[in-house]
Amino acid sequence: MSNFAFLKLYWADFAKIMEFAENYVYTDPSSSKNKSGLFVELMVREILRIEKIAGLTQADIAVTEDFYRL
């Protein structure tokens, strides 16, 4: 049983992503990490949609990228 089975009710695709991540955490940790990152990105987008919060603009993204280049 997955730790993310509760997501199946509303977000079946999210549950599938995390089931993949759980299944491969020991055999292919890199893929597991990537799927977990994808899950976080999709969940943040969903929260923004639900809360009716505007997403980042290209200017916001550029500032963030510059910050992390330092």
C-alpha positions in Angstrom: 0.0 0.0 0.0 1.2 3.4 -0.9 1.7 6.3 1.5 -0.1 8.4 -1.2 -3.1 6.2 -1.8 -5.4 8.9 -0.3 -4.6 11.1 -3.3 -6.4 8.7 -5.6 -9.8 10.2 -4.7 -9.1 13.6 -6.2 -5.7 13.4 -7.9 -5.2 10.0 -9.4 -2.3 11.2 -11.6 -0.5 12.6 -8.5 -1.0 9.3 -6.7 0.5 7.4 -9.7 3.5 9.6 -9.8 4.2 9.1 -6.1 3.6 5.3 -6.3 6.3 5.2 -9.0 8.6 7.3 -6.7 8.0 4.9 -3.8 8.5 1.8 -5.9 11.9 3.0 -7.2 13.3 4.7 -4.2 15.9 1.9 -3.6 16.4 0.5 -7.1 16.6 3.8 -9.0 16.8 6.7 -6.5 17.5 9.3 -9.3 14.2 8.5 -11.0 12.4 8.5 -7.7 13.8 12.0 -6.9 12.7 13.3 -10.3 9.2 11.9 -9.9 9.0 13.4 -6.4 10.1 16.8 -7.8 7.5 16.5 -10.5 4.8 15.8 -7.9 5.8 18.9 -5.9 5.7 21.1 -9.0 2.2 19.8 -10.0 0.9 20.1 -6.5 2.1 23.7 -6.2 0.3 24.5 -9.5 -2.9 22.8 -8.2 -2.7 24.8 -4.9 -2.2 28.0 -6.9 -5.3 27.1 -9.1 -7.5 26.2 -6.1 -6.5 29.4 -4.2 -6.8 31.5 -7.3 -3.3 32.8 -6.9 -1.6 34.2 -10.0 1.4 32.2 -11.1 4.9 33.5 -11.5 5.6 35.9 -14.3 8.7 35.6 -16.6 10.2 38.5 -14.6 9.8 36.6 -11.3 11.4 33.5 -12.8 14.4 35.5 -14.2 15.0 37.1 -10.7 14.9 33.7 -9.1 17.3 32.2 -11.6 19.7 35.0 -11.1 19.6 34.5 -7.3 20.5 30.8 -7.6 23.3 31.5 -10.1 25.3 33.4 -7.4 
